[in-house]
């Protein structure tokens, strides 16, 4: 499945989902289309994220605490988290980072990759969200 991330202030990023995270891809697809706001992540550096509240939460799969440029993740405070608040998000990385949250390293499901030909645009959008603040985003399916 391919997704598009369309940004209110301009730009469209194409995401290829990964076969190594089928339950996460299925959970994302069930929630689409998503109309929300994208923000700069406070703890993970070069990450932008979209808060979500999925009806059906995917299990832990294809998890990592290391994100590469272009990685797309689903993060959840898994129910066994200390000081559980229920936060969950779709995130994307405009630079390599360790995935963190306020309690430290935070394993997340890596379920997609932004097209490498769009890395310059990805960097522009990530830095824009960081410098100018949150903006609207639309996440949709563009193909299987």
C-alpha positions as CSV (number, residue, x, y, z in Angstrom):
1,X,0.0,0.0,0.0
2,X,1.1,3.5,-0.7
3,X,0.1,6.6,1.3
4,X,0.3,10.3,0.6
5,X,1.0,12.9,3.3
6,X,-0.4,16.3,2.0
7,X,0.6,19.4,3.9
8,X,-1.5,22.5,4.4
9,X,1.5,24.9,3.6
10,X,2.5,22.9,0.6
11,X,4.1,19.6,-0.3
12,X,3.1,16.0,-0.7
13,X,5.2,13.1,0.5
14,X,4.7,9.5,-0.8
15,X,5.1,6.6,1.7
16,X,5.6,2.9,0.8
17,X,4.4,0.7,3.6
18,X,6.5,-2.3,4.7
19,X,5.5,-5.9,4.6
20,X,7.4,-6.4,7.9
21,X,4.6,-4.5,9.8
22,X,1.3,-5.9,8.3
23,X,-0.8,-5.4,11.4
24,X,0.3,-1.8,11.8
25,X,-0.4,-1.1,8.1
26,X,-3.8,-2.7,8.5
27,X,-4.6,-0.6,11.5
28,X,-3.5,2.6,9.7
29,X,-5.6,1.8,6.7
30,X,-8.7,1.2,8.8
31,X,-8.4,4.8,10.1
32,X,-7.9,6.5,6.7
33,X,-8.4,9.2,5.6
34,X,-6.8,11.1,8.5
35,X,-7.3,14.9,8.6
36,X,-5.2,16.2,11.5
37,X,-2.4,18.5,12.5
38,X,1.3,17.7,12.3
39,X,3.7,18.9,15.0
40,X,7.5,18.8,15.8
41,X,8.4,16.1,18.2
42,X,9.9,17.4,21.4
43,X,12.0,14.4,22.4
44,X,13.1,12.7,19.2
45,X,14.7,15.6,17.4
46,X,14.2,15.5,13.6
47,X,10.7,13.9,13.9
48,X,7.3,15.3,13.0
49,X,4.2,13.6,14.3
50,X,0.5,13.4,14.0
51,X,-1.5,12.5,17.2
52,X,-4.0,9.7,16.5
53,X,-6.5,7.7,18.4
54,X,-7.0,4.3,16.6
55,X,-10.1,2.3,17.4
56,X,-8.0,-0.9,17.0
57,X,-4.5,-0.6,18.2
58,X,-1.8,-2.7,16.4
59,X,0.5,-4.9,18.4
60,X,4.2,-4.4,18.7
61,X,5.9,-5.4,15.5
62,X,9.0,-4.4,13.5
63,X,10.0,-2.3,16.4
64,X,13.1,-0.1,16.7
65,X,14.4,2.8,18.8
66,X,16.6,3.9,15.8
67,X,15.0,5.8,13.0
68,X,16.6,6.6,9.7
69,X,15.9,9.5,7.4
70,X,12.5,8.8,5.8
71,X,11.2,6.2,8.3
72,X,7.5,6.3,9.2
73,X,6.4,5.0,12.5
74,X,3.4,4.2,14.7
75,X,4.1,5.0,18.3
76,X,1.9,4.0,21.2
77,X,2.4,4.1,24.9
78,X,1.9,0.4,25.2
79,X,-0.5,-0.5,28.0
80,X,2.4,-1.8,30.2
81,X,4.1,1.6,30.1
82,X,5.0,3.3,33.4
83,X,2.8,6.4,33.9
84,X,0.5,5.3,31.0
85,X,-1.3,8.3,29.4
86,X,-2.6,6.7,26.2
87,X,-0.6,8.8,23.7
88,X,-0.3,7.5,20.2
89,X,1.0,9.0,17.0
90,X,2.2,8.5,13.4
91,X,5.6,10.0,13.1
92,X,8.1,10.5,10.3
93,X,11.8,11.4,10.4
94,X,13.6,14.1,8.5
95,X,16.9,12.9,9.9
96,X,18.4,9.9,11.7
97,X,17.4,9.8,15.4
98,X,16.9,7.7,18.5
99,X,13.2,7.4,19.1
100,X,12.5,8.9,22.5
101,X,9.7,10.1,24.7
102,X,9.7,11.8,28.1
103,X,10.7,8.5,29.9
104,X,13.6,7.7,27.6
105,X,14.0,5.4,24.6
106,X,10.7,4.5,23.1
107,X,10.4,1.5,20.8
108,X,8.0,2.2,17.9
109,X,6.6,0.2,15.0
110,X,8.4,1.1,11.8
111,X,5.7,0.6,9.1
112,X,6.7,2.8,6.1
113,X,9.4,4.7,4.2
114,X,9.1,8.0,2.4
115,X,10.3,7.8,-1.2
116,X,14.1,8.6,-1.1
117,X,13.7,10.9,-4.2
118,X,11.7,13.1,-1.8
119,X,14.2,13.5,0.9
120,X,15.0,17.2,0.1
121,X,11.2,18.0,0.3
122,X,11.0,15.9,3.5
123,X,13.8,18.0,5.1
124,X,12.1,21.2,4.0
125,X,8.7,20.2,5.5
126,X,10.3,18.9,8.7
127,X,12.2,22.1,9.3
128,X,9.2,24.2,8.4
129,X,7.0,22.4,11.0
130,X,9.8,22.9,13.5
131,X,10.4,26.6,12.8
132,X,6.8,27.7,11.9
133,X,4.7,25.4,14.1
134,X,2.1,22.8,13.4
135,X,0.1,22.7,10.2
136,X,-2.7,20.7,8.7
137,X,-2.0,17.3,7.2
138,X,-4.1,14.8,5.2
139,X,-3.1,11.2,5.1
140,X,-4.7,9.1,2.4
141,X,-4.2,5.8,0.4
142,X,-2.9,6.4,-3.1
143,X,-2.4,2.8,-4.2
144,X,-1.8,-0.8,-3.2
